[in-house]
Amino acid sequence: LSYVIFKVKTKEEYAGKEFALKSIKFVGLGSKASYDQKANDGTDQVYNTVGEWATPTATADQVYFNATTPVVFKNTDFVLETEAKAKTSVEQKYYLPQALSAVPTPGAGVAGSIEVVYTIKTTEGTAESTAVSTETVTRYISAKSMFAEDLKINKKYTCTLTFSLDEITWDPAVQDWENVTATGITIQ
């Protein structure tokens, strides 16, 4: 299987702004496949440590994170895997290894997209008079742009999403179940 961790943070401190993550969802990701583990010596007695996954035969939306209460984050790495456990209603970290297709225009219902939903709460005014508005934002990222080498067996992917007032950047990392730094991505 492939293991995925998302981290979220803001690009900088924004006066009067509060960012809160609501959900991260893979759209149309492979959800069913067979696994074949072959014996080293041609018998059924001694097995390789890693077998092979077949190409997925079914796809489904797969929710990585869905907060019952949006999770506030700032300009330091916020690891969803640990800090948000108490606030998440759905949590999936392991996925089938699979090739990902390039998606020229990621979006709602477009297989190969990653949907990120968050809020930006703006507070303005003085102690006597304060105005608050909250905007819910939905952005889509091409999964292939985040996982350039596809989802590989026994790899751990650490993806850092960096939010700003005009864009989100991402910085995935791939490793053999250990941390590795990868390139950054921007969502506008």
TORZAGU-398904 format. One record per atom (N, C-alpha, C): z, y, x; residue in one letter. Coordinates in pm, 1 decimal. Atoms other than C-alpha are relative to their C-alpha. Layout:
BEGIN
PT        zz        yy        xx  residuo
PT         Z         Y         X        A
...
# end
This chain:
BEGIN
PT        zz        yy        xx  residuo
PT       0.0    -118.4      83.2        L
PT       0.0       0.0       0.0        L
PT       0.0     125.2      88.0        L
PT      -7.6    -129.7     -67.1        S
PT     -20.4     368.5      94.4        S
PT     120.1      74.1     -55.9        S
PT    -120.3     -72.3      39.8        Y
PT     290.3     587.9      84.4        Y
PT     -26.8     149.4      11.9        Y
PT      29.4    -143.3       2.3        V
PT     264.4     957.0     -11.5        V
PT     127.7      79.0     -23.5        V
PT    -111.2     -93.9      17.8        I
PT     520.6    1236.1      25.7        I
PT     -60.5     139.6     -10.6        I
PT      39.7    -139.8      10.1        F
PT     464.3    1592.7     -93.5        F
PT     118.4      88.3      34.7        F
PT     -96.4    -106.2     -26.4        K
PT     650.7    1893.7      43.0        K
PT     -59.6     127.0     -58.3        K
PT      50.1    -127.6      51.9        V
PT     624.5    2236.4    -119.9        V
PT      80.7     113.8      59.9        V
PT     -66.5    -119.6     -51.0        K
PT     703.7    2583.7      10.5        K
PT     -87.1     120.2     -34.0        K
PT      78.8    -121.8      17.0        T
PT     594.5    2944.4     -28.2        T
PT     -41.9      50.2     137.8        T
PT      52.8     -53.3    -125.2        K
PT     389.9    3121.9     237.3        K
PT      97.3      99.3      62.0        K
PT     -96.9     -99.4     -46.1        E
PT     652.2    3396.7     260.3        E
PT      96.1      27.7    -114.7        E
PT     -89.3     -43.7     107.0        E
PT     937.1    3550.8      63.2        E
PT     -72.4     104.9     -82.2        E
PT      62.6     -96.9      90.2        Y
PT     807.7    3740.7    -239.5        Y
PT     109.5      63.8     -84.3        Y
PT    -103.8     -72.0      74.1        A
PT    1042.2    4005.9    -379.7        A
PT     -28.7      -8.9    -149.6        A
PT      13.1       6.7     144.9        G
PT    1101.8    3951.7    -750.3        G
PT     -79.5    -118.3     -51.9        G
PT      79.2     116.9      40.9        K
PT     907.9    3619.8    -755.4        K
PT      79.1    -128.0      23.1        K
PT     -63.1     132.0     -13.4        E
PT    1035.8    3268.2    -812.4        E
PT    -104.3    -105.9     -34.3        E
PT      95.0     108.2      20.7        F
PT     808.8    2964.3    -774.3        F
PT      76.1    -125.1     -40.2        F
PT     -63.3     125.3      42.1        A
PT     895.3    2639.0    -953.3        A
PT    -109.4    -103.2     -27.1        A
PT      97.1     107.8      17.1        L
PT     702.5    2310.7    -938.2        L
PT      31.3     -79.0    -126.4        L
PT     -16.3      79.7     122.1        K
PT     646.3    2128.6   -1267.2        K
PT     -53.3    -141.8      20.1        K
PT      55.4     134.6     -13.9        S
PT     416.7    1838.6   -1174.0        S
PT    -110.7      -6.5     104.9        S
PT     112.8      33.7     -86.7        I
PT     173.2    1674.9    -932.5        I
PT     -53.7    -132.3     -53.5        I
PT      59.5     120.1      57.3        K
PT     -72.0    1418.2   -1068.2        K
PT    -134.0     -28.0      66.3        K
PT     130.9      44.8     -46.6        F
PT    -360.2    1218.8    -918.5        F
PT     -82.4     -33.1    -124.3        F
PT      86.3      23.8     115.7        V
PT    -650.5    1213.2   -1167.4        V
PT    -100.9    -109.7      35.2        V
PT      97.9     106.6     -17.1        G
PT    -851.3     890.7   -1195.4        G
PT      10.2     -75.0     131.3        G
PT     -21.4      74.5    -124.5        L
PT    -697.9     712.4    -897.1        L
PT      -6.4    -149.7     -30.5        L
PT       5.1     145.1      17.9        G
PT    -758.6     338.3    -849.3        G
PT     137.8     -54.6     -32.6        G
PT    -130.3      45.5      46.7        S
PT    -482.0     154.9   -1033.9        S
PT      14.3    -151.5      -7.1        S
PT      -6.5     146.3       7.6        K
PT    -569.5    -216.1   -1023.8        K
PT     -94.0     -58.9     103.9        K
PT      82.3      65.3    -102.6        A
PT    -692.6    -431.6    -735.2        A
PT      67.6    -129.6      41.8        A
PT     -58.0     125.4     -49.2        S
PT    -643.8    -776.0    -587.0        S
PT      29.6      13.7     149.5        S
PT     -42.4      -1.2    -139.4        Y
PT    -477.5    -843.0    -251.4        Y
PT     -23.6    -138.7      56.5        Y
PT      31.0     128.7     -61.1        D
PT    -591.9   -1119.9     -16.6        D
PT      68.7      -7.8     136.0        D
PT     -67.9      20.9    -127.4        Q
PT    -365.8   -1245.7     259.4        Q
PT     -44.1    -134.2      54.9        Q
PT      57.5     121.0     -57.9        K
PT    -533.8   -1498.0     486.8        K
PT      89.4     -55.6     110.8        K
PT     -76.9      65.9    -105.1        A
PT    -368.7   -1748.9     716.0        A
PT     -65.7      24.5     135.3        A
PT      50.8     -22.0    -136.1        N
PT    -402.8   -1688.1    1092.5        N
PT     -78.7    -120.1      50.8        N
PT      57.4     121.7     -58.8        D
PT    -495.0   -2048.5    1167.3        D
PT     -86.3     -79.5     -98.5        D
PT      84.8      69.6      95.8        G
PT    -702.1   -2138.3     862.0        G
PT      78.9     -85.8     -98.4        G
PT     -82.1      75.8      95.2        T
PT    -410.2   -2308.6     687.3        T
PT      73.9      98.0     -89.7        T
PT     -79.6     -86.6      86.7        D
PT    -179.0   -2175.0     422.2        D
PT     141.8      17.3      53.7        D
PT    -134.9      -0.5     -54.7        Q
PT     120.2   -2187.7     657.4        Q
PT      40.4     131.0      68.9        Q
PT     -33.6    -119.1     -77.8        V
PT     107.8   -1880.1     888.3        V
PT     -90.9     114.9     -44.6        V
PT      77.8    -108.9      56.0        Y
PT      -0.3   -1544.7     747.2        Y
PT      -5.7     120.8      92.8        Y
PT      10.8    -128.4     -68.2        N
PT    -127.5   -1222.3     898.1        N
PT     108.0      92.0     -54.8        N
PT     -98.4     -95.1      50.4        T
PT     116.7    -935.7     869.7        T
PT     -62.9      94.0    -102.6        T
PT      67.8     -87.9      95.2        V
PT    -145.1    -731.4     680.2        V
PT    -123.5     -70.4     -53.8        V
PT     117.5      57.5      63.5        G
PT    -398.2    -865.9     432.7        G
PT     -98.6     110.6     -31.6        G
PT     100.5     -98.0      38.3        E
PT    -678.4    -680.7     259.5        E
PT       6.3      25.7    -149.8        E
PT       9.3     -38.6     140.7        W
PT    -695.8    -489.9     -69.5        W
PT    -146.9       8.4     -36.9        W
PT     136.6     -12.5      51.3        A
PT   -1013.8    -521.9    -273.9        A
PT     -18.5     141.4     -55.2        A
PT      28.9    -128.5      63.2        T
PT   -1185.1    -213.1    -415.3        T
PT      62.9      -0.8    -139.5        T
PT     -63.5      -3.1     133.1        P
PT    -988.1    -103.1    -725.2        P
PT    -101.0     -24.9    -111.8        P
PT      85.7      34.4     113.6        T
PT   -1130.2    -237.8   -1051.9        T
PT      31.3      84.4    -123.0        T
PT     -35.2     -88.5     111.6        A
PT    -961.9      18.3   -1278.7        A
PT      57.7     128.8      56.7        A
PT     -59.0    -127.1     -41.0        T
PT    -858.9     382.3   -1256.7        T
PT      89.4      52.4    -110.7        T
PT     -90.5     -63.3      96.1        A
PT    -585.5     583.1   -1423.8        A
PT      58.8     123.8      64.9        A
PT     -74.5    -113.1     -52.9        D
PT    -407.1     912.4   -1389.4        D
PT     132.9     -53.2      49.6        D
PT    -123.8      49.1     -58.7        Q
PT    -106.2     855.4   -1163.8        Q
PT      87.9     119.4      33.3        Q
PT     -91.4    -112.6     -15.0        V
PT     185.9    1095.8   -1183.2        V
PT      85.1     -20.7     124.2        V
PT     -84.9       3.6    -119.5        Y
PT     344.8    1163.6    -845.5        Y
PT     136.4      59.7     -32.0        Y
PT    -123.3     -73.8      26.9        F
PT     604.3    1407.1    -977.6        F
PT     -15.4      71.3    -133.4        F
PT       0.9     -71.3     127.5        N
PT     688.0    1539.1   -1324.3        N
PT     143.5      38.9     -30.6        N
PT    -138.1     -46.3      14.9        A
PT    1002.2    1749.9   -1348.6        A
PT      34.4      25.0    -145.9        A
PT     -48.2     -33.2     133.7        T
PT    1199.6    1758.3   -1670.7        T
PT      40.9     146.2      -3.2        T
PT     -27.2    -142.1     -19.7        T
PT    1313.6    2098.1   -1542.0        T
PT     -75.0      40.4     126.8        T
PT      73.3     -38.7    -121.7        P
PT    1077.6    2280.1   -1299.0        P
PT      94.4      23.4     118.2        P
PT     -81.5      -4.2    -120.6        V
PT    1209.9    2267.2    -941.7        V
PT     -36.7     123.3      81.9        V
PT      22.0    -124.9     -73.1        V
PT    1247.1    2606.7    -769.1        V
PT      -7.8     -29.5     150.2        V
PT      11.8      14.7    -145.3        F
PT    1132.5    2630.6    -405.6        F
PT     -31.8     134.5      61.7        F
PT      22.5    -124.9     -73.2        K
PT    1106.5    2902.5    -139.7        K
PT     -84.1     -27.4     123.5        K
PT      89.1      13.4    -115.3        N
PT     943.8    2948.7     199.8        N
PT      51.5     -93.0     108.8        N
PT     -36.4     107.8     -91.7        T
PT    1111.7    2651.7     363.5        T
PT     -49.8    -129.4     -63.3        T
PT      50.3     126.1      54.5        D
PT     981.4    2297.3     328.2        D
PT      99.3     -57.9     -99.6        D
PT     -79.1      61.6     104.6        F
PT    1110.9    2144.5       8.1        F
PT     -59.5    -138.4     -20.3        F
PT      52.3     135.3       8.2        V
PT    1068.8    1766.5      18.7        V
PT      31.5     -56.3    -137.5        V
PT     -21.0      49.5     135.7        L
PT    1018.1    1637.5    -333.6        L
PT      66.3    -136.5      -1.1        L
PT     -50.9     136.7      -6.4        E
PT    1108.6    1286.2    -226.4        E
PT     152.1      -5.1     -10.0        E
PT    -145.6       6.7      -3.0        T
PT    1475.7    1371.2    -178.1        T
PT      66.7     100.6     -91.5        T
PT     -71.2    -105.0      73.3        E
PT    1577.9    1703.8    -331.1        E
PT     -20.8      -4.7    -150.3        E
PT      31.8      -9.8     142.4        A
PT    1412.4    1659.0    -668.8        A
PT      30.1    -126.3     -79.8        A
PT     -21.7     126.4      71.6        K
PT    1517.4    1303.2    -758.5        K
PT      76.7      17.6    -130.2        K
PT     -81.4     -17.2     120.1        A
PT    1775.8    1421.8   -1010.2        A
PT     -75.1      73.6    -110.3        A
PT      70.7     -81.6      99.1        K
PT    1523.9    1649.0   -1183.9        K
PT    -134.2     -59.6     -41.1        K
PT     131.4      55.4      29.3        T
PT    1223.9    1419.2   -1205.6        T
PT       8.5    -110.5    -104.5        T
PT       3.1     102.3     103.0        S
PT    1134.0    1207.7   -1504.9        S
PT     -92.9    -114.1      39.4        S
PT      95.5     100.4     -45.0        V
PT     848.1    1020.9   -1336.8        V
PT     -15.6      18.1     149.9        V
PT       9.4      -9.7    -145.0        E
PT     815.4     938.8    -971.5        E
PT     -75.9    -119.2      53.0        E
PT      76.1     108.2     -60.6        Q
PT     551.6     734.5    -792.3        Q
PT     -41.8      43.5     139.2        Q
PT      29.1     -34.4    -139.2        K
PT     513.1     732.0    -415.9        K
PT     -99.0     -96.1      66.6        K
PT      86.4     100.5     -60.9        Y
PT     312.0     413.6    -342.6        Y
PT    -127.9     -15.5     -81.8        Y
PT     129.4       7.8      66.4        Y
PT     -59.8     384.5    -419.2        Y
PT     -86.0    -105.1      66.2        Y
PT      93.0      97.2     -55.9        L
PT    -336.1     131.1    -371.9        L
PT     -85.1      64.8     108.2        L
PT      94.3     -50.8     -99.2        P
PT    -533.4     179.6     -51.0        P
PT    -139.1       3.5     -63.8        P
PT     131.0     -11.5      63.0        Q
PT    -879.4     302.1    -153.6        Q
PT     -80.2     113.2      60.2        Q
PT      90.4    -107.4     -40.5        A
PT   -1182.4     509.3     -65.5        A
PT       5.2     107.8    -107.7        A
PT      -0.9    -112.5      93.6        L
PT   -1178.8     854.5    -224.7        L
PT    -136.0      68.2       2.6        L
PT     129.6     -67.0       9.4        S
PT   -1492.5    1027.6    -346.9        S
PT      17.3     150.5      13.9        S
PT      -1.0    -146.3      -8.7        A
PT   -1572.5    1388.1    -260.3        A
PT     -21.1      56.6    -139.8        A
PT       9.3     -63.9     130.9        V
PT   -1524.7    1608.3    -566.6        V
PT     -36.8     146.6      23.0        V
PT      40.0    -138.4     -25.1        P
PT   -1727.4    1931.5    -545.9        P
PT      79.4     100.5     -83.2        P
PT     -74.6     -89.6      88.1        T
PT   -1543.0    2085.9    -841.9        T
PT     114.4     -77.3     -63.9        T
PT    -112.9      71.1      59.5        P
PT   -1199.5    1931.0    -897.2        P
PT      44.6      69.0    -128.5        P
PT     -44.8     -60.1     124.9        G
PT   -1062.3    1981.1   -1246.6        G
PT      62.9    -100.6     -93.9        G
PT     -63.6      84.0     100.7        A
PT    -899.2    1844.1   -1559.2        A
PT     -92.9    -115.7     -35.9        A
PT      78.0     117.5      35.5        G
PT   -1019.2    1489.4   -1621.9        G
PT    -102.8     -41.6     102.8        G
PT      97.9      33.3    -103.5        V
PT   -1228.8    1484.0   -1302.8        V
PT      64.5     -96.0     100.1        V
PT     -55.5     100.8     -90.9        A
PT   -1156.2    1160.6   -1111.4        A
PT      -9.9      49.2     143.5        A
PT      -3.8     -43.7    -139.7        G
PT   -1059.1    1228.0    -751.8        G
PT      64.9     135.3      18.3        G
PT     -69.8    -128.6      -6.9        S
PT    -868.5    1548.2    -835.0        S
PT     150.5     -23.3       7.8        S
PT    -146.0      -2.4       4.6        I
PT    -503.0    1624.4    -776.9        I
PT      37.3     125.1     -78.7        I
PT     -42.2    -111.2      84.9        E
PT    -346.6    1842.0   -1046.4        E
PT     139.4      45.7      41.8        E
PT    -128.9     -58.2     -36.8        V
PT     -63.0    2075.1    -941.3        V
PT      33.4     106.2    -105.4        V
PT     -41.7     -96.4     102.1        V
PT     127.8    2262.1   -1214.5        V
PT     131.4      63.1      46.8        V
PT    -118.5     -71.7     -43.8        Y
PT     381.2    2531.3   -1125.1        Y
PT      13.1     129.0     -79.5        Y
PT     -21.3    -128.8      66.2        T
PT     532.5    2851.4   -1260.9        T
PT      31.9     105.7     104.1        T
PT     -40.5    -115.5     -79.5        I
PT     571.0    3196.7   -1112.1        I
PT      75.9      91.8     -94.8        I
PT     -83.8     -88.4      81.2        K
PT     857.8    3394.8   -1259.2        K
PT      11.3     133.5      73.8        K
PT      -4.1    -134.0     -58.4        T
PT     839.0    3770.3   -1197.4        T
PT     110.9      78.8     -67.2        T
PT    -107.7     -84.0      50.3        T
PT    1146.3    3990.5   -1233.2        T
PT     -17.0     138.1      60.3        T
PT      16.1    -138.0     -45.8        E
PT    1105.5    4368.7   -1213.6        E
PT      98.3      88.6     -73.6        E
PT     -83.9     -97.2      68.0        G
PT    1324.1    4662.6   -1292.0        G
PT     125.9      32.1      77.1        G
PT    -127.1     -42.4     -58.1        T
PT    1668.3    4799.9   -1228.3        T
PT     112.5     -76.7     -67.5        T
PT    -115.3      66.2      60.6        A
PT    2017.0    4683.5   -1313.9        A
PT      10.9      34.2    -148.5        A
PT      -8.4     -41.9     139.6        E
PT    1991.7    4878.6   -1641.0        E
PT    -112.9     -58.4     -85.0        E
PT     116.8      44.7      75.1        S
PT    1646.5    4757.3   -1740.5        S
PT     -80.8     -97.9      84.7        S
PT      71.9     102.4     -75.0        T
PT    1492.1    4430.6   -1620.9        T
PT    -102.6     -67.1     -90.7        T
PT     106.0      70.8      71.9        A
PT    1162.8    4276.0   -1731.2        A
PT     -28.9    -129.7      73.8        A
PT      27.8     131.2     -58.6        V
PT    1092.3    3906.8   -1674.6        V
PT    -122.5     -58.3     -69.3        V
PT     113.7      72.5      56.6        S
PT     763.4    3725.2   -1720.7        S
PT     -20.4    -127.5      81.8        S
PT      24.6     127.4     -67.2        T
PT     676.3    3365.4   -1639.5        T
PT    -142.1     -45.2     -30.4        T
PT     137.3      48.2      13.3        E
PT     323.2    3240.0   -1579.4        E
PT      -6.0    -145.0      46.1        E
PT      22.3     138.6     -40.4        T
PT     234.9    2870.5   -1574.0        T
PT    -141.2      -9.0      57.2        T
PT     127.5       8.8     -71.0        V
PT     -43.7    2793.5   -1326.9        V
PT     -34.2    -147.1      21.9        V
PT      49.6     134.8     -27.4        T
PT    -252.2    2475.4   -1304.2        T
PT    -114.9      12.2      98.9        T
PT     103.6      -1.2    -103.3        R
PT    -459.5    2419.0    -990.1        R
PT     -42.2    -143.7      28.0        R
PT      53.2     132.3     -32.3        Y
PT    -680.7    2128.0    -889.0        Y
PT     -50.2      -1.0     143.5        Y
PT      39.5      20.7    -139.2        I
PT    -740.0    1997.3    -537.0        I
PT     -83.0    -128.0       3.2        I
PT      72.8     124.8     -21.4        S
PT    -997.5    1738.7    -429.8        S
PT      87.0     -91.3      86.0        S
PT     -81.8      95.0     -77.0        A
PT    -800.3    1432.2    -316.5        A
PT     -66.1     -31.3     134.1        A
PT      72.4      30.0    -124.3        K
PT   -1070.8    1364.8     -54.6        K
PT      22.9     109.3     104.0        K
PT     -24.6    -106.8     -96.3        S
PT   -1007.8    1706.9     102.5        S
PT     140.8      -9.6      57.7        S
PT    -136.4      16.5     -49.3        M
PT    -639.3    1620.7     136.0        M
PT      13.9    -127.0      82.9        M
PT      -6.9     129.5     -68.4        F
PT    -683.3    1257.6     243.7        F
PT    -138.7     -30.8      55.5        F
PT     135.1       7.8     -55.0        A
PT    -995.3    1287.8     461.3        A
PT     -40.1    -141.8      37.6        A
PT      31.2     137.4     -41.2        E
PT    -970.7     928.6     585.8        E
PT      32.1     -99.9    -109.9        E
PT     -30.4      84.3     115.1        D
PT    -902.3     791.1     234.6        D
PT     146.1     -46.8       5.1        D
PT    -135.4      57.0       1.3        L
PT    -581.9     607.0     141.9        L
PT      -8.4    -136.9      66.4        L
PT       7.5     122.3     -80.6        K
PT    -533.8     333.3     402.6        K
PT     126.9     -83.4     -16.6        K
PT    -112.7      91.2      10.6        I
PT    -308.1      30.4     396.9        I
PT     103.3      30.7     109.0        I
PT    -113.7     -21.4     -90.5        N
PT      36.1      77.6     558.6        N
PT       0.0     136.5      67.7        N
PT      -3.6    -136.9     -51.8        K
PT     -11.3     452.0     610.4        K
PT      92.0      83.8     -86.3        K
PT     -86.7     -95.1      68.5        K
PT     239.3     721.7     521.0        K
PT     -65.3     137.4      11.1        K
PT      64.1    -131.6       5.2        Y
PT      87.6    1054.5     414.1        Y
PT     104.0     103.2     -40.4        Y
PT     -89.5    -110.0      32.4        T
PT     300.1    1369.4     423.7        T
PT     -86.7     123.1     -23.8        T
PT      85.8    -111.5      39.8        C
PT     131.3    1656.2     237.9        C
PT      86.4     121.3     -29.7        C
PT     -74.8    -123.3      24.0        T
PT     271.9    2008.2     256.9        T
PT     -88.0      96.3     -77.3        T
PT      69.1     -99.0      82.6        L
PT     159.5    2240.3     -23.5        L
PT      67.8     133.5      22.6        L
PT     -54.5    -133.2     -24.2        T
PT     206.7    2607.3      67.6        T
PT     -56.7      95.2    -104.6        T
PT      39.6     -86.8     110.3        F
PT     197.4    2846.7    -228.6        F
PT      12.4     146.0      40.6        F
PT     -11.1    -145.1     -13.7        S
PT     124.9    3219.2    -219.7        S
PT     -40.8      59.2    -133.9        S
PT      35.0     -61.6     127.1        L
PT      49.3    3470.9    -489.5        L
PT    -148.8     -10.9     -31.9        L
PT     142.5      12.1      27.9        D
PT    -325.6    3417.7    -449.9        D
PT     -60.3    -133.5      39.3        D
PT      56.1     127.7     -41.8        E
PT    -362.8    3066.4    -308.1        E
PT     110.3    -101.2      28.6        E
PT     -87.6     107.0     -46.5        I
PT    -206.4    2730.3    -225.4        I
PT     -72.8     -63.3     117.8        I
PT      61.5      72.9    -110.7        T
PT    -272.5    2573.5     113.8        T
PT      67.3    -135.6       9.3        T
PT     -62.3     130.3     -18.3        W
PT    -212.7    2210.8     196.6        W
PT     -24.7     -49.1     140.6        W
PT      -0.7      46.5    -137.0        D
PT    -142.3    2036.7     520.4        D
PT      41.9    -146.6       1.9        D
PT     -36.1     141.0       3.8        P
PT    -158.9    1655.8     497.0        P
PT      20.1     -58.1     139.2        P
PT     -23.3      73.3    -123.8        A
PT     -35.1    1421.7     766.9        A
PT      -7.8    -148.7     -32.3        A
PT      14.7     143.6      20.0        V
PT    -113.6    1048.7     807.5        V
PT      65.4     -71.4     116.3        V
PT     -64.2      75.9    -106.4        Q
PT      83.2     791.9    1001.1        Q
PT      18.4    -143.7     -40.4        Q
PT     -36.5     138.1      26.2        D
PT     168.6     427.1    1032.0        D
PT     146.8      -2.6     -38.9        D
PT    -134.9      -9.7      54.2        W
PT     479.5     480.7     818.1        W
PT      88.7      90.2      84.1        W
PT     -70.9    -100.8     -77.6        E
PT     577.8     760.5    1057.9        E
PT     -71.4     133.1     -19.8        E
PT      59.5    -132.7      21.8        N
PT     514.3    1139.3    1046.0        N
PT    -109.0      31.0     101.2        N
PT     110.2     -46.7     -81.9        V
PT     182.0    1273.4    1179.2        V
PT     -51.0     129.0     -64.7        V
PT      47.9    -126.5      54.4        T
PT      48.4    1630.2    1137.9        T
PT    -151.1      -5.5     -21.9        T
PT     143.0      -4.4      30.8        A
PT    -293.2    1687.7     974.8        A
PT     -41.8     143.5     -29.9        A
PT      53.9    -133.9      23.8        T
PT    -513.5    1984.1     878.5        T
PT      52.6      62.0    -127.4        T
PT     -47.3     -73.8     117.1        G
PT    -426.8    2250.8     621.0        G
PT    -109.4      18.3    -103.6        G
PT      92.1     -17.6     112.6        I
PT    -587.5    2303.2     280.8        I
PT      46.7     122.4     -78.9        I
PT     -34.1    -118.0      77.9        T
PT    -600.5    2615.7      60.0        T
PT     -47.7     -15.7    -143.8        T
PT      37.0      -3.6     142.0        I
PT    -598.5    2635.4    -322.0        I
PT       1.1     144.2     -41.1        I
PT       6.7    -138.3      44.1        Q
PT    -710.4    2960.2    -472.4        Q
PT     -10.6       7.6    -149.0        Q
# end
